[in-house]
Amino acid sequence: MFIKIKRNTFLEAIERLEAKKPLGRGKKAYLSGNISICMADKTVIFQAETAKVTADAEGSWNGTVLLPFQIAISLLKIPPKDEIVTIEYLDGKLKLGPLKLKAEHFV
């Protein structure tokens, strides 16, 4: 399964999720949690707790994969080089641009 999304669109989605973090005590838990990634039609959905961001994308994706929020935020500091970011899930691993890590998949 894979999703292809423009780099700027991907980074804007992560920035918008990061901007929705709660203030005070809940901030640490929010940022140490996960972002769920799923897709409906040609829309990718990134969600962290109750904050949700959608963006146009292409691909073939079923279910939900969890990505640690801190990993996603790190991509804001060192963004993927390619104009199109490919998010792939195969055999328990999530590949996001140059990163490859273990991930949970739920159908």
Contacts in CASP RR format, 6 or more apart in sequence:
PFRMAT RR
TARGET T0000
AUTHOR 0000-0000-0000
METHOD contacts of the structure
MODEL  1
MFIKIKRNTFLEAIERLEAKKPLGRGKKAYLSGNISICMADKTVIFQAET
AKVTADAEGSWNGTVLLPFQIAISLLKIPPKDEIVTIEYLDGKLKLGPLK
LKAEHFV
1 59 0 8 1.000
1 60 0 8 1.000
1 61 0 8 1.000
1 62 0 8 1.000
1 88 0 8 1.000
1 89 0 8 1.000
1 90 0 8 1.000
2 59 0 8 1.000
2 60 0 8 1.000
2 61 0 8 1.000
2 86 0 8 1.000
2 87 0 8 1.000
2 88 0 8 1.000
2 89 0 8 1.000
3 37 0 8 1.000
3 39 0 8 1.000
3 44 0 8 1.000
3 57 0 8 1.000
3 58 0 8 1.000
3 59 0 8 1.000
3 61 0 8 1.000
3 86 0 8 1.000
3 87 0 8 1.000
3 88 0 8 1.000
4 57 0 8 1.000
4 58 0 8 1.000
4 59 0 8 1.000
4 84 0 8 1.000
4 85 0 8 1.000
4 86 0 8 1.000
4 87 0 8 1.000
5 44 0 8 1.000
5 55 0 8 1.000
5 56 0 8 1.000
5 57 0 8 1.000
5 58 0 8 1.000
5 84 0 8 1.000
5 85 0 8 1.000
5 87 0 8 1.000
6 83 0 8 1.000
6 84 0 8 1.000
6 85 0 8 1.000
7 79 0 8 1.000
7 80 0 8 1.000
7 82 0 8 1.000
7 83 0 8 1.000
7 84 0 8 1.000
7 85 0 8 1.000
9 55 0 8 1.000
9 56 0 8 1.000
9 57 0 8 1.000
10 55 0 8 1.000
10 75 0 8 1.000
10 80 0 8 1.000
10 85 0 8 1.000
11 75 0 8 1.000
11 76 0 8 1.000
11 79 0 8 1.000
12 55 0 8 1.000
13 44 0 8 1.000
13 46 0 8 1.000
13 53 0 8 1.000
13 54 0 8 1.000
13 55 0 8 1.000
14 35 0 8 1.000
14 46 0 8 1.000
14 72 0 8 1.000
14 73 0 8 1.000
14 75 0 8 1.000
14 76 0 8 1.000
15 76 0 8 1.000
16 53 0 8 1.000
17 35 0 8 1.000
17 46 0 8 1.000
17 47 0 8 1.000
17 48 0 8 1.000
17 51 0 8 1.000
17 53 0 8 1.000
17 69 0 8 1.000
17 72 0 8 1.000
18 31 0 8 1.000
18 73 0 8 1.000
18 76 0 8 1.000
20 48 0 8 1.000
20 51 0 8 1.000
21 27 0 8 1.000
21 30 0 8 1.000
21 31 0 8 1.000
21 51 0 8 1.000
22 30 0 8 1.000
30 48 0 8 1.000
30 49 0 8 1.000
30 69 0 8 1.000
31 69 0 8 1.000
31 70 0 8 1.000
31 73 0 8 1.000
32 69 0 8 1.000
32 70 0 8 1.000
33 48 0 8 1.000
33 68 0 8 1.000
33 69 0 8 1.000
34 48 0 8 1.000
34 66 0 8 1.000
34 67 0 8 1.000
34 68 0 8 1.000
34 69 0 8 1.000
35 46 0 8 1.000
35 47 0 8 1.000
35 48 0 8 1.000
35 66 0 8 1.000
35 67 0 8 1.000
35 68 0 8 1.000
35 69 0 8 1.000
35 72 0 8 1.000
36 45 0 8 1.000
36 46 0 8 1.000
36 47 0 8 1.000
36 48 0 8 1.000
36 64 0 8 1.000
36 65 0 8 1.000
36 66 0 8 1.000
36 67 0 8 1.000
37 44 0 8 1.000
37 45 0 8 1.000
37 46 0 8 1.000
37 61 0 8 1.000
37 64 0 8 1.000
37 65 0 8 1.000
37 66 0 8 1.000
37 67 0 8 1.000
37 87 0 8 1.000
38 44 0 8 1.000
38 45 0 8 1.000
38 47 0 8 1.000
38 61 0 8 1.000
38 63 0 8 1.000
38 64 0 8 1.000
38 65 0 8 1.000
39 45 0 8 1.000
39 57 0 8 1.000
39 59 0 8 1.000
39 61 0 8 1.000
39 62 0 8 1.000
42 56 0 8 1.000
42 57 0 8 1.000
42 58 0 8 1.000
42 59 0 8 1.000
43 54 0 8 1.000
43 55 0 8 1.000
43 56 0 8 1.000
43 57 0 8 1.000
44 54 0 8 1.000
44 55 0 8 1.000
44 56 0 8 1.000
44 57 0 8 1.000
44 61 0 8 1.000
44 87 0 8 1.000
45 52 0 8 1.000
45 53 0 8 1.000
45 54 0 8 1.000
46 52 0 8 1.000
46 53 0 8 1.000
46 54 0 8 1.000
46 55 0 8 1.000
47 53 0 8 1.000
48 69 0 8 1.000
61 89 0 8 1.000
62 107 0 8 1.000
63 105 0 8 1.000
63 106 0 8 1.000
63 107 0 8 1.000
64 105 0 8 1.000
64 106 0 8 1.000
65 89 0 8 1.000
65 94 0 8 1.000
65 103 0 8 1.000
65 104 0 8 1.000
65 105 0 8 1.000
65 106 0 8 1.000
66 103 0 8 1.000
66 104 0 8 1.000
66 106 0 8 1.000
67 94 0 8 1.000
67 96 0 8 1.000
67 103 0 8 1.000
68 101 0 8 1.000
71 96 0 8 1.000
71 99 0 8 1.000
71 101 0 8 1.000
75 96 0 8 1.000
75 99 0 8 1.000
80 96 0 8 1.000
80 97 0 8 1.000
80 98 0 8 1.000
81 98 0 8 1.000
82 97 0 8 1.000
85 96 0 8 1.000
85 97 0 8 1.000
86 95 0 8 1.000
86 96 0 8 1.000
86 97 0 8 1.000
87 94 0 8 1.000
87 95 0 8 1.000
87 96 0 8 1.000
87 97 0 8 1.000
88 94 0 8 1.000
88 95 0 8 1.000
88 96 0 8 1.000
89 95 0 8 1.000
89 103 0 8 1.000
89 105 0 8 1.000
92 102 0 8 1.000
92 103 0 8 1.000
92 105 0 8 1.000
93 100 0 8 1.000
93 101 0 8 1.000
93 102 0 8 1.000
93 103 0 8 1.000
94 100 0 8 1.000
94 101 0 8 1.000
94 102 0 8 1.000
94 103 0 8 1.000
END
